[in-house]
Amino acid sequence: MLPQIRGCADNVRELPIEEDLALDVHSIFAYGTLKRGGCREHVWPFRPLRIEQGFVRGTLFDLGPYPALTEGMDWIRGEIWRIAHRHWVDTLAVLDAEEGYGLSGEPDLYTRRAVPWHAAPGSAAMGVAQVYLWADQRLPSGAKRIVPRSWREEDAPFAVWHNFVGGLSMPPRE
């Protein structure tokens, strides 16, 4: 049985993006329910300075209501949320609690780690982002690996999780 995650009702709202980019910026890689349009987009405590597409290395699994990212060599597409330094500690505290990381007396659902992120598969690293990785060595029964694929002929293969409504691991082909 998968642990329930809070806030995945239909209460997603648009987040305005701050226009003034600060010099002191930190990054978080979102690949599931925390992405724009995801059922937990609303939990971000502050507006990001910027949100952009990004890629990290790993292996992505569909657990049904949410994904799990583990270490691996696949390219995984998600969003880089750029957070102002003044909001960094509070943002991590909120997201850590939402992702079940570092809660006293409870096993971690996810762990948080710094990983290099890229603007495109195979490109030079653009920086380092915090990412939430599945904490348990074992995945729940029913976990399905999301196999990378090329979305267009000129693209390198990558995996992406699209389960905003439920039961869909990839968008329909165009």
N, C-alpha and C positions, 0 to 999 in steps of 0.2 A: 504494500500500500504506500503510495507516494504521500509525503507530508503536504498538507495544504499550504498554499501561499496566500497571504492576505491581499485584498484589494483588486482582485481580477474580475471585477464586475464591469458593467458598461459605463464606467465613469471616467473615461479617458478625456483629457482636455488638452487644448493646444497650449504649448509653452512658448511665450514670446522669447526671442533671443536678444540678449544684450548686444548693443551695437559697439560699445567701446571695448576693444580688446586690450586686456591687461598684459603687461610683460610677464608677470608671475602667473602662469597658467599650468594647471594639472589636467591630466587626461584619464578618462575612464572608458573602457571598451564595453559597449552594451550590445548583446547579441540575441536577446530574447524578449521577455516581458517588459524590460525597462526601456526598450527602444521606443521612438516616436510611433504612436499607434498601438503600442502594446498595452495590455490590461493594467500594467503597473507604472506606466509613464508618469502618472500623477504623483508618485511618491518622491520624485526628485525635489529636495527642499528649496533649491534656488534655481533661477534661470541660468542656463549655460551661457558662456560667452559665444560659443559656436558649436554646432553639431555638423560633423562631416562623415562621409563614408570612410571606413577603414577596414583593414584586414589584419588578422593575427594567424599564427600557426596553432593548430590543435586538431582535435577530433570532436565533432558535434553530434549529439544524440537528441532525438525527439523523445521526451518522456510523456507526451500527451499534453498536459496543461502548461508545461514549461520545458525548456531545453536544458541540457547539461553539456558543458564543454570540458574536455579532458586534454591532457598533454597529447600532442601528436604532430604530424607533419602536413595535414591538409590545410589549405587556405580557408579561413572562415571569414565571411563578410558580416560586418556589423556597423555600429555607429561609434564614432569617437566624440564623447561629450567633453568639451573643454570647460573646465571649472576655474573660476577666479580663486587665487590663493586665499583670500579672506573668507571664502566659503568652503575650503577644502576639508578641514577637520570635521565640520558639522555635516557636510555631504557624506563623507565616509561613514560617520556614525549612523546616519539614517539608512544608507544602503547596506551597511554591514548587518544591521538589525533585520532589514527586509530580506536579505539573502541568507539569513541564518548563520552568520559568521561571527565567532567570538562572543557568543552569548554564554554567560556563566551558567554552569550546571547542565548545559545541553550540548550534544554532539553537533559539530558543524555540518550544515547541509552543503555549503560551499566554502571554499577558502579564497582569499584574495591574494593575487600575485601581480608583480610588475612584469610586463612582457613588451617586447618591441612591437610597434604597429607600423603598417605600411599603407600607402595611398592606393596601391594596386598589388595584386599577387606578383611576387618576384622583384618588386621595386626595392630601392634602398629604404631602410627603416626611417620613418619620419620622427620618431620619438619613442617614449615608453608610456604605456597606459596601464592602469590597474584593471584587472579582469577577475571575475568570479569564476573559479574552476570547481567542478564537482569534487567534493571532499572525500567521498568514500571510494576505495579502490574498486568496489563492486558497484555496478549499475543495477537499478531495479529491473526485475523481470519485465519484459515488454519494451525495454528501451530499444529504439531503432536508430542505427547509425544513419546520419544524413550524408549520403555519398556526394562528393563534389562533382559538379558537372560544369561544362562550358555553356554559358547562357547565350552567348553569341559566338560566332565562328572565331573572332579575333581575341576572345577572352581566354585566359587561363582558367582551368576548372577551380571552382570554389563551392563551399557549402554555405547555406543560409537557412535560418529557421523562420517560418512564416505562419506559425500557428496562432494567429490573433483571434480566430473564431473557434478553432478546435478541429483536430483531425487532419490538418493539411500541413505537410512538411515542406512543400515547395509550391510556388505559384504555378498556375497553368502556363503552358507554353504559348507564346504569342504567335 
